Amino acid sequence: MNINQLRYFVAVAETRSFSKAANLYYISQTAITQQIHSLELSMNVQLIDRSCRPIQLTPAGNVFLMEAKGILDRIDAAVSKVQGASAGLVGTLRIGYTKGYERSSLSNQLKEFHLEYPNILITCFRADTDRLAAGLLNDDYDIIFTWDSTNLIQEPFVEHRTVEHVPLVVALYGSHPLARRPFLRRQELRNEPILYMSPSGVVDSFGDNHFMELYNKAGYHPDILFRSTDAESILIMVAAEEGISILPSYVTSKLTNADNLVFVPLLGTEESEAIVAVWKKTESGLPLRYFVSKCLGGLGFPG
């Protein structure tokens, strides 16, 4: 006797039909008939009178129907209790994220995790990438979502996962000559004053060097008018027609009806930004373990 046989028997008993019960479980009528027959043999009793149309339960079948439904109800209740115990996990998860990433899909991930584990308090902290790296090393955060401007992922005591490669876009004011273009290449921005969004508050960081190299490959050094880690400030200055900027698309994708702002995709195989989730190998708190398992595929934690 097994759980499937109980479920099949209840379905046959309630529908008074082998074919209808088979349809409920997307199996063949022959398969469900064989399972019910095996169930009867295991108990050495006839449960169904097959001579009637529609089929009827025998007296023994009526008794067993009540018992089978009770068993299945208890199994479902046990599963619910186990899930409830899991959802009852208590703790705090401290998440750091790079400026602008609040407009990404991260909030959806956090919502889904919160619904499954409502007793874990998720606290969020927005910071520059270098401060995120320092905060992780100082145990201020359990996990961070960041551009790796400090080359943190090379440290032997951290685990990481690339969450996404975010396309870059050019932020322009509405009257700019390039604003109606379907796409742009970095070479076409040679003579433009750049409002530079830096991955780090530290000048000439690992992340800065990466983006400067992209300008070098395009054949010029950018005319950087203003430098900031704050996308909102940069966008205000673009809208004021002081210059243009290159930004990750998560900063701009949810902006609607932005006054005097146009966002044009930047073409090129390297014109993207990698967002990585980083946590310490030695961090084994249950809230973080559950978060990594559910949202990041379980990397970095032993069973």
Phi, psi and chi 1 to 4 in degrees:
 res  aa     phi    psi   chi1   chi2   chi3   chi4
   1 MET       -  136.2 -178.8 -173.2  -57.1      -
   2 ASN  -139.4  172.7   58.1   51.3      -      -
   3 ILE   -62.5  -40.9  -65.7  174.1      -      -
   4 ASN   -60.9  -40.6  -77.3  -20.2      -      -
   5 GLN   -61.6  -39.0  -72.1  174.8  -18.3      -
   6 LEU   -64.1  -43.9  -64.6 -177.8      -      -
   7 ARG   -65.6  -41.2  -64.9 -167.8 -171.0  -78.9
   8 TYR   -64.3  -41.5  -63.1  156.6      -      -
   9 PHE   -62.4  -44.7  169.7   72.3      -      -
  10 VAL   -61.5  -41.4  170.4      -      -      -
  11 ALA   -63.7  -43.6      -      -      -      -
  12 VAL   -63.9  -42.7  170.1      -      -      -
  13 ALA   -64.3  -38.4      -      -      -      -
  14 GLU   -81.6  -29.4  -68.3 -178.7  -20.3      -
  15 THR   -94.4  -14.9   62.3      -      -      -
  16 ARG    57.7   34.3  -65.6  -66.8 -166.8  -93.7
  17 SER  -158.2  129.8  168.3      -      -      -
  18 PHE   -68.9  -39.6  -74.6  100.0      -      -
  19 SER   -68.1  -41.8   60.8      -      -      -
  20 LYS   -66.3  -39.8  -70.1 -179.8 -179.5  178.3
  21 ALA   -64.1  -40.8      -      -      -      -
  22 ALA   -60.9  -40.6      -      -      -      -
  23 ASN   -63.0  -35.1  -70.7  -23.4      -      -
  24 LEU   -62.5  -32.8  -70.5  175.5      -      -
  25 TYR  -108.5    8.8  -73.3   96.5      -      -
  26 TYR    55.4   42.6  -58.4   99.0      -      -
  27 ILE  -127.4  170.7   61.4  175.1      -      -
  28 SER   -76.2  156.2   69.1      -      -      -
  29 GLN   -62.6  -36.5 -179.3  176.7  -23.5      -
  30 THR   -61.3  -42.5  -60.2      -      -      -
  31 ALA   -63.5  -44.7      -      -      -      -
  32 ILE   -70.8  -33.7 -153.3  164.8      -      -
  33 THR   -63.0  -42.5  -59.9      -      -      -
  34 GLN   -65.3  -38.6  -70.2  174.1  -16.5      -
  35 GLN   -65.9  -41.4  -72.1  -66.0  -42.6      -
  36 ILE   -66.7  -39.8  -60.6  -60.3      -      -
  37 HIS   -62.4  -41.9 -177.2   61.4      -      -
  38 SER   -63.2  -37.6  -64.5      -      -      -
  39 LEU   -62.6  -44.4  179.2   62.3      -      -
  40 GLU   -63.7  -41.8  -68.9  175.8  -43.9      -
  41 LEU   -63.4  -38.7  -72.1  176.7      -      -
  42 SER   -64.6  -28.3   70.1      -      -      -
  43 MET  -103.3   -5.0  -64.3 -169.5  -64.0      -
  44 ASN    55.6   44.9 -164.7   29.1      -      -
  45 VAL  -150.0  145.3   63.9      -      -      -
  46 GLN   -86.9  126.3 -176.0  178.2   -5.1      -
  47 LEU  -100.3  -29.1  -59.5  173.0      -      -
  48 ILE  -126.3  132.9  -63.0  173.5      -      -
  49 ASP   -90.4  106.1 -176.3   -5.0      -      -
  50 ARG   -85.9   -4.4  -64.8  163.9  174.8   80.3
  51 SER   -79.3  -14.2   65.3      -      -      -
  52 CYS   -94.0  155.5  -57.5      -      -      -
  53 ARG  -132.1  112.6  -69.5  -67.0 -178.6  -88.5
  54 PRO   -71.0  167.4   28.8  -35.3      -      -
  55 ILE   -63.2  155.6   60.1  175.1      -      -
  56 GLN  -127.1  156.0  -59.6  -69.1  -33.8      -
  57 LEU   -82.7  142.7  -64.7 -179.2      -      -
  58 THR   -75.1  168.1   64.4      -      -      -
  59 PRO   -53.6  -41.5  -29.5   37.5      -      -
  60 ALA   -64.6  -36.2      -      -      -      -
  61 GLY   -64.5  -38.0      -      -      -      -
  62 ASN   -64.4  -40.4  -80.8  -51.6      -      -
  63 VAL   -65.6  -44.9  172.2      -      -      -
  64 PHE   -67.8  -30.0 -170.7   69.6      -      -
  65 LEU   -59.1  -45.4  175.3   61.2      -      -
  66 MET   -63.7  -42.1  -64.7  178.8   60.1      -
  67 GLU   -68.3  -41.2  -64.6  -61.0  -34.3      -
  68 ALA   -63.0  -42.7      -      -      -      -
  69 LYS   -64.8  -35.8  -67.8  176.9   72.6  172.6
  70 GLY   -65.7  -41.8      -      -      -      -
  71 ILE   -62.4  -45.9  -68.0  170.0      -      -
  72 LEU   -65.2  -37.5  -67.4  173.4      -      -
  73 ASP   -62.7  -40.4  -73.7  -17.7      -      -
  74 ARG   -68.3  -36.3  -72.9 -168.3  -68.9  -84.9
  75 ILE   -64.3  -45.2  -69.2  172.8      -      -
  76 ASP   -62.1  -38.2  -70.1  -20.2      -      -
  77 ALA   -66.4  -38.8      -      -      -      -
  78 ALA   -63.3  -43.0      -      -      -      -
  79 VAL   -61.8  -42.4  171.4      -      -      -
  80 SER   -62.0  -40.2  179.1      -      -      -
  81 LYS   -66.1  -40.2  -73.1 -179.2  179.6  178.8
  82 VAL   -62.6  -43.9  170.3      -      -      -
  83 GLN   -64.9  -37.6  -68.8  174.9  -22.7      -
  84 GLY   -64.7  -38.5      -      -      -      -
  85 ALA   -63.9  -39.1      -      -      -      -
  86 SER   -64.3  -45.5  176.6      -      -      -
  87 ALA   -66.7  -20.6      -      -      -      -
  88 GLY   -82.1    3.0      -      -      -      -
  89 LEU   -55.7  127.6 -176.1   66.6      -      -
  90 VAL  -109.5  141.1  175.7      -      -      -
  91 GLY   162.0 -170.8      -      -      -      -
  92 THR  -129.7  139.3  -60.1      -      -      -
  93 LEU  -122.3  117.7 -178.6   63.6      -      -
  94 ARG  -100.6  116.1  -58.7  164.7  -58.9  167.1
  95 ILE  -116.0  124.0  -63.6  178.3      -      -
  96 GLY  -101.2  144.8      -      -      -      -
  97 TYR  -143.7  149.5   64.0   92.3      -      -
  98 THR   -71.1  150.4 -172.0      -      -      -
  99 LYS   -56.6  133.3  -71.0 -177.5  176.3 -179.4
 100 GLY    96.3  -22.4      -      -      -      -
 101 TYR   -74.4   -6.0 -157.8   56.6      -      -
 102 GLU   -64.5  -17.9   64.1  -86.5    6.3      -
 103 ARG   -90.7    2.6  -65.0 -163.5 -178.2  100.9
 104 SER   -84.8 -167.4   70.7      -      -      -
 105 SER   -82.6    3.8   61.2      -      -      -
 106 LEU   -57.0  -41.1  177.2   61.3      -      -
 107 SER   -61.8  -33.7   58.9      -      -      -
 108 ASN   -67.1  -40.9  -67.6  -28.4      -      -
 109 GLN   -61.2  -43.4  -71.6 -176.6  -44.7      -
 110 LEU   -66.4  -37.3  -60.6 -173.3      -      -
 111 LYS   -63.4  -46.5  180.0 -175.0   72.7  172.3
 112 GLU   -62.3  -40.3  -68.9  175.8    6.2      -
 113 PHE   -66.6  -41.5 -175.8   76.6      -      -
 114 HIS   -63.3  -38.7  171.6   68.6      -      -
 115 LEU   -64.9  -34.4  -69.2  175.2      -      -
 116 GLU   -81.6  -32.5 -173.5  165.4   -9.5      -
 117 TYR  -128.1   71.9  -56.7  102.1      -      -
 118 PRO   -66.8  -16.8   24.4  -34.4      -      -
 119 ASN   -92.9    4.4  -67.8  -34.6      -      -
 120 ILE   -95.1  118.5  -65.4  178.0      -      -
 121 LEU   -81.8  117.4  174.7   63.7      -      -
 122 ILE   -94.9  118.1  -57.4  172.1      -      -
 123 THR  -110.3  137.9   56.0      -      -      -
 124 CYS  -119.9  142.7  -61.8      -      -      -
 125 PHE  -136.3  127.7  -55.3   89.1      -      -
 126 ARG  -102.5  127.9 -177.5  174.2 -176.8  -97.6
 127 ALA  -157.4  168.7      -      -      -      -
 128 ASP   -65.6  160.2  -58.5  -23.2      -      -
 129 THR   -65.3  -37.8   56.0      -      -      -
 130 ASP   -68.4  -35.5   49.5  -43.6      -      -
 131 ARG   -70.6  -33.6  -67.7 -178.5 -179.5  178.5
 132 LEU   -63.0  -45.3  -70.3  174.3      -      -
 133 ALA   -61.7  -45.2      -      -      -      -
 134 ALA   -64.7  -39.3      -      -      -      -
 135 GLY   -65.3  -37.6      -      -      -      -
 136 LEU   -64.9  -44.3 -178.2   71.0      -      -
 137 LEU   -65.8  -29.8  -59.9 -177.4      -      -
 138 ASN   -90.8    7.6  -68.5  -28.9      -      -
 139 ASP    65.6   26.6  -65.0  -40.2      -      -
 140 ASP   -78.4  -26.5  -63.9  -31.7      -      -
 141 TYR  -126.9  151.5  -45.9  120.9      -      -
 142 ASP   -86.3  -32.9  -61.8  -54.1      -      -
 143 ILE  -154.8  147.1 -172.9  169.6      -      -
 144 ILE  -128.7  150.4   59.8  173.9      -      -
 145 PHE  -115.3  117.8  -69.9   80.6      -      -
 146 THR  -152.7  159.7 -175.2      -      -      -
 147 TRP   -76.8  141.1  -45.9   12.6      -      -
 148 ASP   -88.6   71.1 -170.0   18.0      -      -
 149 SER   -75.4  -13.3   66.4      -      -      -
 150 THR  -107.7    2.9   62.1      -      -      -
 151 ASN    60.1   35.1 -148.2   12.7      -      -
 152 LEU   -60.2  -33.8  175.2   65.0      -      -
 153 ILE   -68.0  -11.1   62.7  174.2      -      -
 154 GLN   -81.1  -11.7  -61.7  -60.4  -39.5      -
 155 GLU   -68.1  137.1  -62.1  -69.4  -13.0      -
 156 PRO   -71.5  -14.3   26.0  -34.6      -      -
 157 PHE   -99.5   10.8   48.8   82.4      -      -
 158 VAL  -120.5  154.8  -57.4      -      -      -
 159 GLU  -110.8  152.8  -69.0  -76.5   -5.8      -
 160 HIS  -150.4  162.5   75.7  -80.0      -      -
 161 ARG  -144.8  135.1  177.1  169.5  178.9  175.3
 162 THR   -73.6  118.2  -60.0      -      -      -
 163 VAL   -81.5  -44.4  177.1      -      -      -
 164 GLU  -164.9  156.6   58.7  179.0  -36.0      -
 165 HIS  -104.6  111.0  -70.9  -85.0      -      -
 166 VAL   -93.4  124.3 -177.3      -      -      -
 167 PRO   -62.6  149.4  -18.1   30.6      -      -
 168 LEU   -94.6  147.5  -61.1  178.0      -      -
 169 VAL  -129.8  156.4  -60.4      -      -      -
 170 VAL   -97.2  124.1 -176.8      -      -      -
 171 ALA   -93.3  120.9      -      -      -      -
 172 LEU  -127.6  156.5  -55.6  142.4      -      -
 173 TYR   -83.0  156.8   46.4   89.1      -      -
 174 GLY   -57.5  -33.8      -      -      -      -
 175 SER   -90.8    4.3   62.5      -      -      -
 176 HIS   -66.6  141.4 -167.0  -76.9      -      -
 177 PRO   -58.5  -24.2  -24.7   32.9      -      -
 178 LEU   -94.3   -0.3  -58.9  176.2      -      -
 179 ALA   -68.0  -20.2      -      -      -      -
 180 ARG   -97.7    4.9  -61.3  -63.9  176.9  -94.2
 181 ARG   -74.6  143.0  -66.8  -79.4  -62.3  -82.6
 182 PRO   -72.1  -25.6   24.7  -33.4      -      -
 183 PHE  -161.0  166.0   57.1   83.0      -      -
 184 LEU  -138.5  159.6  -70.1  166.2      -      -
 185 ARG  -115.2  153.0  -61.2 -176.4 -174.8  -83.9
 186 ARG   -59.3  -31.8 -167.0  175.6  -69.9  -98.9
 187 GLN   -59.0  -31.2  -66.5   91.6  -36.1      -
 188 GLU   -75.6   -5.1  -62.3  175.0  -84.5      -
 189 LEU  -101.8   15.1  -50.8  179.4      -      -
 190 ARG   -53.5  -44.8  176.3 -173.8  -63.5  -90.5
 191 ASN   -99.5   15.0  -62.4  -44.3      -      -
 192 GLU   -92.4  139.0  -60.8  -69.7  -21.2      -
 193 PRO   -70.1  125.2   23.3  -30.1      -      -
 194 ILE  -102.4  128.2  -59.2  -64.5      -      -
 195 LEU   -94.9  100.9  -54.2  170.4      -      -
 196 TYR   -89.5  119.3  178.1   65.5      -      -
 197 MET   -88.8  111.7 -178.8  174.9  172.4      -
 198 SER   -90.2  146.1  172.5      -      -      -
 199 PRO   -72.7  -13.4   27.1  -34.6      -      -
 200 SER  -143.1  153.0  169.0      -      -      -
 201 GLY   -79.0   -6.5      -      -      -      -
 202 VAL   -96.8  126.0  178.7      -      -      -
 203 VAL   -66.0  142.5  177.6      -      -      -
 204 ASP    61.2   42.3  -64.4  -30.6      -      -
 205 SER   -75.3  173.8   68.2      -      -      -
 206 PHE   -57.3  -41.2  174.3   79.3      -      -
 207 GLY   -66.7  -40.6      -      -      -      -
 208 ASP   -61.3  -42.7  -74.9  -40.5      -      -
 209 ASN   -60.8  -37.1  -69.1  -22.7      -      -
 210 HIS   -62.3  -46.6  168.6   71.9      -      -
 211 PHE   -74.0  -32.4  -70.9  113.2      -      -
 212 MET   -64.9  -34.1  -71.1  -56.3  106.9      -
 213 GLU   -64.6  -33.9 -179.7   59.9   25.3      -
 214 LEU   -65.2  -38.2  -66.9 -178.5      -      -
 215 TYR   -66.0  -40.7  -79.7  108.6      -      -
 216 ASN   -60.5  -41.6  -71.2  -23.5      -      -
 217 LYS   -65.7  -28.6  -71.4 -179.2  179.0  180.0
 218 ALA   -78.6   -8.6      -      -      -      -
 219 GLY    98.4   17.3      -      -      -      -
 220 TYR  -160.2  166.9   66.1   99.0      -      -
 221 HIS  -102.2  131.2 -173.1   78.1      -      -
 222 PRO   -70.2  146.9   27.5  -36.5      -      -
 223 ASP   -87.5   89.2  176.5   15.6      -      -
 224 ILE   -85.0  109.8  -62.8  178.7      -      -
 225 LEU   -81.2  -34.5 -179.2   66.5      -      -
 226 PHE  -154.2  143.1  175.4   75.2      -      -
 227 ARG  -127.2  134.7  173.0 -165.1  174.4  102.5
 228 SER  -159.5  155.4  175.7      -      -      -
 229 THR   -94.2    0.6   61.8      -      -      -
 230 ASP  -102.7  105.4 -172.1   -8.0      -      -
 231 ALA   -62.8  -36.1      -      -      -      -
 232 GLU   -61.8  -41.9  -75.4   74.7   12.6      -
 233 SER   -65.6  -40.3  -64.4      -      -      -
 234 ILE   -63.6  -42.6  -73.3  175.7      -      -
 235 LEU   -65.4  -36.5  -71.7  173.5      -      -
 236 ILE   -61.8  -41.8  -71.6  174.9      -      -
 237 MET   -69.8  -35.6  -65.9  177.6   68.6      -
 238 VAL   -63.1  -46.9  172.8      -      -      -
 239 ALA   -61.0  -29.1      -      -      -      -
 240 ALA   -80.7    3.0      -      -      -      -
 241 GLU    66.0   34.8  -55.4 -171.3    1.9      -
 242 GLU   -89.0  -17.5  -64.2 -173.0   69.5      -
 243 GLY   172.9 -171.4      -      -      -      -
 244 ILE  -123.0  172.0   68.5  171.0      -      -
 245 SER  -146.8  159.2 -173.1      -      -      -
 246 ILE  -113.5  124.9  -63.9  175.2      -      -
 247 LEU  -133.3  153.8  -56.4  168.8      -      -
 248 PRO   -68.4  144.0   23.5  -32.1      -      -
 249 SER   -66.0  -20.2   61.3      -      -      -
 250 TYR   -66.2  -22.3   60.7   72.4      -      -
 251 VAL   -70.9  -32.7  171.6      -      -      -
 252 THR  -108.9  -17.3   64.2      -      -      -
 253 SER   -64.1  -27.7   60.5      -      -      -
 254 LYS  -102.0    7.6  -66.1 -176.5 -179.5  178.9
 255 LEU   -82.9  121.9  -72.2  177.1      -      -
 256 THR  -120.8  145.6   57.8      -      -      -
 257 ASN    54.0   38.9  -60.5  -39.7      -      -
 258 ALA   -72.9  123.4      -      -      -      -
 259 ASP   -63.9  121.0  -71.3  -19.3      -      -
 260 ASN    58.9   32.7 -157.6   29.6      -      -
 261 LEU  -125.3  135.8  -71.4  173.0      -      -
 262 VAL  -130.8  138.5  175.8      -      -      -
 263 PHE  -120.0  121.5  -53.5  112.9      -      -
 264 VAL  -117.5  129.1  180.0      -      -      -
 265 PRO   -59.0  143.7  -23.1   33.4      -      -
 266 LEU  -103.1  119.9 -169.7   61.7      -      -
 267 LEU   -84.9  149.5  -71.7 -169.5      -      -
 268 GLY   140.0  140.4      -      -      -      -
 269 THR   -64.8  -24.8   56.8      -      -      -
 270 GLU   -99.8    1.8  -63.7 -178.3  -78.7      -
 271 GLU   -84.6   66.5  -60.1  -66.0    2.7      -
 272 SER  -152.0  167.1   65.3      -      -      -
 273 GLU  -127.0  128.2  171.8 -165.9  -54.2      -
 274 ALA   -87.5  124.1      -      -      -      -
 275 ILE   -98.3  126.9  -67.7  -67.3      -      -
 276 VAL  -119.1  145.0  -69.0      -      -      -
 277 ALA   -96.4  130.8      -      -      -      -
 278 VAL  -130.8  136.4 -169.7      -      -      -
 279 TRP  -147.3  162.4   62.8   94.7      -      -
 280 LYS   -76.7  141.7  -78.0 -173.4  174.1 -179.9
 281 LYS   -62.7  -33.6  -71.9 -179.2  178.9  179.2
 282 THR   -81.1   -8.8   55.1      -      -      -
 283 GLU   -80.1  115.5  177.3   54.7   62.2      -
 284 SER  -124.7   20.1   58.9      -      -      -
 285 GLY   -60.0  141.9      -      -      -      -
 286 LEU   -59.5  -44.1  -77.0  178.0      -      -
 287 PRO   -55.6  -44.1  -28.7   38.0      -      -
 288 LEU   -67.4  -40.9  178.1   58.7      -      -
 289 ARG   -59.9  -43.7  -68.1 -176.7   63.3  177.1
 290 TYR   -66.9  -38.3  -84.2   68.4      -      -
 291 PHE   -65.7  -46.0 -178.6   79.3      -      -
 292 VAL   -62.4  -42.8  169.5      -      -      -
 293 SER   -62.7  -43.6  177.2      -      -      -
 294 LYS   -79.7  -44.2  178.2  174.7  176.6   60.0
 295 CYS   -99.1  -21.8  -59.9      -      -      -
 296 LEU  -125.3   10.2  -59.6  176.2      -      -
 297 GLY    84.7   12.6      -      -      -      -
 298 GLY    78.3   16.8      -      -      -      -
 299 LEU   -69.7  140.8  -64.6 -178.6      -      -
 300 GLY    90.2   -1.8      -      -      -      -
 301 PHE  -124.5  135.1  -68.1   98.4      -      -
 302 PRO   -73.0  160.8   28.1  -34.8      -      -
 303 GLY   -73.3      -      -      -      -      -
